[in-house]
Amino acid sequence: MNENAVRGGSPWPGCSGFGTSAADVRALLATAGAERLRSYTHVPYQKVGPSRIPDIRMPFPLELSPHLDNSRRQLRDWVERMGILAEGVWDEDKLRAYDLALCSAGLDPDATPEALDLSAQWLAWGTYGDDYYPLVYGHRRDLAAARLTTARLSDCMPVDGAEPLLPANAMERALADLWVRTTAEMPPGARRTLKDSINVMTESWVWELSNQLQNRVPDPVDYLEMRRATFGSDLTLSLCRMGHGPAVPPEVYRSGPVRSLENAAMDFACLLNDVFSYQKEIEFEGEIHNAILVVQTFFGCDYPTGLGIVHDLMSQRMRQFEHVVEHELPILYDDFQLTEEARAAMGTYVTDLRNWMAGILNWHREVDRYKDEWLSRRAHGFLPDRAPAVPVPSLG
């Protein structure tokens, strides 16, 4: 915008010098208008693949849980019991291609078998919901039904002993099951925090759907802020924190350095997902919520240039994470006069975040979900042999 304004010169006679070109309101409005128009003109389902994967620096070692194989079996049984494979969105092939137990095995390599199963099931539920909203509600162009579903999902998570909602479909049934098992020993405050993080995620799915129905590619700032929510980052971090007990005061988690640490890890993981999922989302799903497409649209550049910008941002976020750990957290510990127990708990939390990033990268590299060979051979959208389930019976 500034370059275009400067080239236009000064519109005011006798005025020159730095800053006067900004007085050309018409030129600025024309440039801003062109950028705004471009955000609505994306043509979906363009051939873009296969996805180009750059050299991604990962300074942290990968560890995998020894309970992975059993967790895969448990996840398959749970998904079947919840009815997720009967709604026309997922089938056995998709479940195998997504291998969400592998992701959990890297996120929490020291988890007990029960904790690993629960983690994999949360990932499956969140991934299923993220697939379900654009496919079912986007296909029907039904934003009202999506909002009603989001409200009903919130009602599946009682905090203060209220009666939970009677589940009407697989997504509600699975969330109600996970909620009871996860919060059985939690005090109300912890339940509220967890519920809020899940609400943030489900409400972000509605935001994505609204953009989809308008064919509006968001701008980079809005996208990065919302991407943390759509990726389920707050949910994952809430579950991580709960495992550390009360040793770390809540105000430490709310401090600037810890929020900077978490945001760096979340942004790295979200951008990583967008790099691997570019072909899947742009070519096969007609999606618009991908950082590379957002950058391409905003700057008017091509795929390789957009990928380069996103890759550079990923690298910067990793360096920011390392900087906070090395330079800012020690000062924070002294400022809050943390006990040795609290410092050890924070050290474990940092390790959890490192495992989180390493495990997510390994999962993206290994699973079929984003690979051209798998994407090219199977049907996308609704399963070809069954009609999609009606998500909210009361809507007809």
Secondary structure as the mmCIF struct_conf table of DSSP 4:
data_model
#
loop_
_struct_conf.conf_type_id
_struct_conf.id
_struct_conf.beg_label_comp_id
_struct_conf.beg_label_asym_id
_struct_conf.beg_label_seq_id
_struct_conf.end_label_comp_id
_struct_conf.end_label_asym_id
_struct_conf.end_label_seq_id
HELX_RH_AL_P HELX_RH_AL_P1 ASN A 2 ARG A 7
TURN_TY1_P TURN_TY1_P1 GLY A 8 GLY A 8
BEND BEND1 PRO A 11 TRP A 12
TURN_TY1_P TURN_TY1_P2 PRO A 13 GLY A 14
BEND BEND2 GLY A 17 GLY A 17
TURN_TY1_P TURN_TY1_P3 PHE A 18 GLY A 19
HELX_RH_3T_P HELX_RH_3T_P1 THR A 20 ALA A 23
HELX_RH_AL_P HELX_RH_AL_P2 VAL A 25 ARG A 38
TURN_TY1_P TURN_TY1_P4 SER A 39 TYR A 40
BEND BEND3 PRO A 44 TYR A 45
BEND BEND4 PRO A 50 PRO A 50
HELX_LH_PP_P HELX_LH_PP_P1 SER A 51 ARG A 52
BEND BEND5 PHE A 60 PHE A 60
TURN_TY1_P TURN_TY1_P5 PRO A 66 HIS A 67
HELX_RH_AL_P HELX_RH_AL_P3 LEU A 68 MET A 82
TURN_TY1_P TURN_TY1_P6 GLY A 83 GLY A 83
HELX_RH_3T_P HELX_RH_3T_P2 ILE A 84 ALA A 86
BEND BEND6 GLU A 87 VAL A 89
HELX_RH_AL_P HELX_RH_AL_P4 GLU A 92 TYR A 98
HELX_RH_AL_P HELX_RH_AL_P5 LEU A 100 LEU A 107
TURN_TY1_P TURN_TY1_P7 PRO A 109 ASP A 110
HELX_RH_AL_P HELX_RH_AL_P6 PRO A 113 TYR A 132
HELX_RH_PI_P HELX_RH_PI_P1 TYR A 133 TYR A 137
HELX_RH_AL_P HELX_RH_AL_P7 GLY A 138 ARG A 140
TURN_TY1_P TURN_TY1_P8 ARG A 141 ARG A 141
HELX_RH_AL_P HELX_RH_AL_P8 LEU A 143 ASP A 155
TURN_TY1_P TURN_TY1_P9 CYS A 156 CYS A 156
BEND BEND7 MET A 157 MET A 157
BEND BEND8 VAL A 159 GLY A 161
HELX_LH_PP_P HELX_LH_PP_P2 ALA A 162 PRO A 167
BEND BEND9 ASN A 169 ASN A 169
HELX_RH_AL_P HELX_RH_AL_P9 ALA A 170 THR A 183
TURN_TY1_P TURN_TY1_P10 ALA A 184 GLU A 185
HELX_RH_AL_P HELX_RH_AL_P10 PRO A 188 GLN A 214
TURN_TY1_P TURN_TY1_P11 ASN A 215 ASN A 215
HELX_LH_PP_P HELX_LH_PP_P3 VAL A 217 ASP A 219
HELX_RH_AL_P HELX_RH_AL_P11 PRO A 220 THR A 230
TURN_TY1_P TURN_TY1_P12 PHE A 231 GLY A 232
HELX_RH_AL_P HELX_RH_AL_P12 SER A 233 MET A 242
TURN_TY1_P TURN_TY1_P13 GLY A 243 HIS A 244
HELX_RH_3T_P HELX_RH_3T_P3 GLY A 245 ALA A 247
BEND BEND10 VAL A 248 VAL A 248
HELX_RH_AL_P HELX_RH_AL_P13 PRO A 250 TYR A 253
TURN_TY1_P TURN_TY1_P14 ARG A 254 ARG A 254
BEND BEND11 SER A 255 SER A 255
HELX_RH_AL_P HELX_RH_AL_P14 GLY A 256 PHE A 276
TURN_TY1_P TURN_TY1_P15 SER A 277 SER A 277
HELX_RH_AL_P HELX_RH_AL_P15 TYR A 278 GLN A 279
HELX_RH_PI_P HELX_RH_PI_P2 LYS A 280 PHE A 284
BEND BEND12 GLU A 285 GLU A 285
HELX_RH_AL_P HELX_RH_AL_P16 ALA A 291 PHE A 299
TURN_TY1_P TURN_TY1_P16 GLY A 300 GLY A 300
HELX_RH_AL_P HELX_RH_AL_P17 TYR A 303 HIS A 323
HELX_RH_PI_P HELX_RH_PI_P3 VAL A 324 GLU A 328
HELX_RH_AL_P HELX_RH_AL_P18 LEU A 329 ASP A 335
TURN_TY1_P TURN_TY1_P17 PHE A 336 GLN A 337
HELX_RH_AL_P HELX_RH_AL_P19 GLU A 340 GLU A 366
HELX_RH_3T_P HELX_RH_3T_P4 ASP A 368 TYR A 370
HELX_RH_AL_P HELX_RH_AL_P20 ASP A 372 ARG A 377
BEND BEND13 ARG A 378 ARG A 378
BEND BEND14 GLY A 381 PHE A 382
TURN_TY1_P TURN_TY1_P18 PRO A 384 ASP A 385
BEND BEND15 ARG A 386 ARG A 386
HELX_LH_PP_P HELX_LH_PP_P4 ALA A 387 VAL A 390
BEND BEND16 PRO A 391 PRO A 391
HELX_RH_3T_P HELX_RH_3T_P5 PRO A 393 LEU A 395
#
